[in-house]
């Protein structure tokens, strides 16, 4: 079993994109035009956006972690930053400690408070609890493969022993899965296709029952991302060809200049979190 505190911050983006692709309504949009080509991305989607991820405890009452994911389509960079637990948040004129910042159905309050404190606009949020994350990994197992970005779904090749270190390659696999679902047998096709993908990812046999559990897990995640938002995110991820996913944890005093965005330079080292 993975170490939640150390691995989560690096693999969280992969989980987020996994959730986006499966819950999102993609419709008949063609990804072939956008794949690996940011120039074909609609102008309105080229600007940066931030996604707040709130990790709750197993009772879904206390906050265990908050992460801001910055997506930069222009420079093809996805970066994440952990909000320090020492921060106090002013919600509706009430000062709350980090762990008590969440109230069910009022995550918008956290977004407003963080925006006032940091000057950073958050476009969307996603709430997942500790059980969700642990069950996700318990069902799928360790992810040990490499997904090339420049081939179609049916041409994917996997290198045993290699790890998925970036969200874009992880997202790309599930985008192709979603796009390939159609017709009356979509539900059955979805389960079998996902089952096959998971077995390739973790190197173990995965039952259809377990596959369905994984899909139900992600479908129950809470957030304010509408279907059109999901479609936008998928288009953005489809346009990214480089594997630039950066992660950094803020330490010390929590200060930002008004309107500052995340431009991180700390490259992820797989030796740092994969043993």
N, C-alpha and C positions, 0 to 999 in steps of 0.2 A: 504493500500500500504506500502511496506517495506521501511525502511530508506536506501537509496542507499549506502551512505558512510559507514554505520556501518555493514549492512548485506552482502554487496557485497564481501568484503574481505574474509568472511567465507564461502559463498556459491559459490564463483567463480569456485572453483575446480569442483563442481558438474555440473556447466554449461559447463565447458570445456569438461568434460568426456561425457556429453550428446551430445555435438557437435561431438566429436571424433567418437562415436559409430554410429551415424546416417550417417555421411558423409563417413566414412571409408569403404573400400572394404574388407570385412572379408573373402570372398570366402568360401571354404568348410572346414575351419579349425575347429577341434573339441575342444570345451572348456572344455569338461568333464575331459579330461586328466590333464588339467592345473588347474582346479578350486580348489582354496584353497590349492594349492601345489606349492610352489615356487621352489622346487627341480626339478620339471619337466620343468621349464622354460629354453629355450635354453640359453647357456652360454653367447652369445653375448648380450642378453637382461637383464642380471643380474646387469650390471653397472648402476650407477646413471645417470639421465638425467634431464636437466632443460628446462622448457617451459616458454617462455615470453608471458604474456598476456597484451595487450595494450587496455585500455578502452578509447574510444574517445568521444567527445561531440556529441550533436545531429546533428551538421553540418559536422561531420567527419573530422574536421580540427585540433582541439586542443586536446592535451592529458589530460585526467582527472585523469588517474591512470595507473600505470604500476606495474605488479606483476610477480615475478619469482616463478614458481611452481617447487619444487624439488621432483622427484619421485625416491624412493630408494627401488627397488624390494628386495634386499638382506635382509634388516631389516624390510621390509613391512611398510614403512612410506611414506606418502605423506605430504609435508609441503609447506607452501606458505609464501612469504615475500613481503611487499609493499616497492617499491622504493620511497624514500622521494622526495617530490615535490621541495625541496630546491636544488636538484642536478642540475648542469649544464652539458650538454653533448656536447662533441666535435665531430661533424659530418663533415667529409671532411674538417678539419681545420677551421671549423666555430663553434664558441661556441654558443649553443642554450639553452634557458631556457627549463625546463621540459615540459611546455605546448606546446612548438613549435617544439618538437623533431620529430614529425611524418610528413612524406610526403608520399602521396599516392604512392603505389608500391615501396617504398624505406624503408620498415621496416627493411630490412637487415642492413641498416646503423645504426639503433638504436642498433641492436644486436652486431655489430662490436664495436661500441663506448662503450657500457656497458661492453663488454668483456675486452676491454683495460683498463677501469677504475677499474673494480672489480677483474679481473683475472678469472671470472667465465664463463665457456663455456655454451652457450645457444644452445640447439639442434634444437628447433623449436619455432615458434611464432604464435600467434593467435590474430587478431584484431577484437574487437567488439565495436560498438558504444552504446551510452547511450540509444538510442531508442530501440536498440536490447534487451538490458537487461530489460528495463521497459516493453516492449511488451511481452517478455518472461514471466515475472511474472504476467502481466495483463491477459495473456491468460491461464496460468496454475494455477494461484492462489497460495495461501500459501501451502507449502509442510508440511503436518502434518502426518507423519507415520514412522514406523520403518521397515526397510527391513533386514531380517536375511540373512546372507551370506552363510549358509551351506545347503540350500535347492534349489531345481530346481525352475524354473520360475512358473510352475503351482502349486507349493506348497507354494508360498509366503503367509505369513500372515502379517496383518497390525494391529498395535495397535493404536487405535484412540487417538488423543491428543499428540502422541509422534512425535518428529521431526527427520528429517534426518540430522544428525550432521556430517556425513563424506561422502567423495566423493566415496569411494569404494563401499559402499552399493548402492548409487545412480547410479553409473556406472553399477553395476552388473545387475540391473533391465533392463537397456536398452541394455546390451549385449545380454541378453536372448531374448529380443524383436527382435533384429537384426538377431540373429541366427535362430529364428523361422520363418523368412520370406522366402518363396520359391514358385516356381510355377507361373502360369500365373496370379493368383490373388494376387500377391505380393503387388501391390499398394493398393488394397482394404483391404487386410489383414493387411498391415502396418497401415493404418489409423484406422481401427477398434481396432487393438491391442493397438495402442498408445492411442486411445480414452479411452479405458477401463482402461489403466494404469493411465492416467491423472485423470480420474474420481476417481480412488481409492486414488491417491495421494492428490488431493485437496478437495475431499469430495463433489464436485459439479458436475452437469451434464455438459459435454463438447461436443459440436456439432462436427460433422466431418469437417465442414467448419473451425471451430476454430482450430481443430487438424492440419488441412492442413496448416493453417497460422503459427503454431508453427514450423512445419517441414520446411517450406519455410524460416523461420527466421534463423534457424541454418544452412541451406544449403547455405545461402548467406554470412555467416561469412567468413572473409578473413584470410588466413594463408599460410604458406609454408609447410604444412604437407601433404606429398604425401600418396597415398593409402597404400604403404608398411609401412609407418610410423604409420598410423592409425591401421593397423593390429598388429604392434608391441605393440602399446599402449594398445590395447584391450587384447592382450595376457598377458601383465604385470598386468593389473587390474584384469584379471581373476585369476591370481595366488595369489593375495593378500587375505589373510583370516582375518587378524586382522584389527581392525577399528582404525587405527592410522592416523589421519589427524590433523596436527598442524598448527597454524597460529600465526604470530608475525609481528608487524609493527616496522620497524627500526626507531629509533629516534636519534637525535644528529648527530655527525659527521659521514659521510658515508665512512667507511674504511673497506677494506678486505685484508687479506693476499693473496698472489699470489696462485691461484688455490683452494682457500677455497670453501667448499661446505656448504650447509645449514644443520645444525643439531639443530633443534629447540626443546625446552622443554616446551613451553607454551601450555598446553592442552586447547582446546576450552571449554568454559563454556556456556551452552545454555542459562543460565540466563543473560549472557552478551549481547546477541543480539536477543534473541527471547522473546517477551513480551506477 
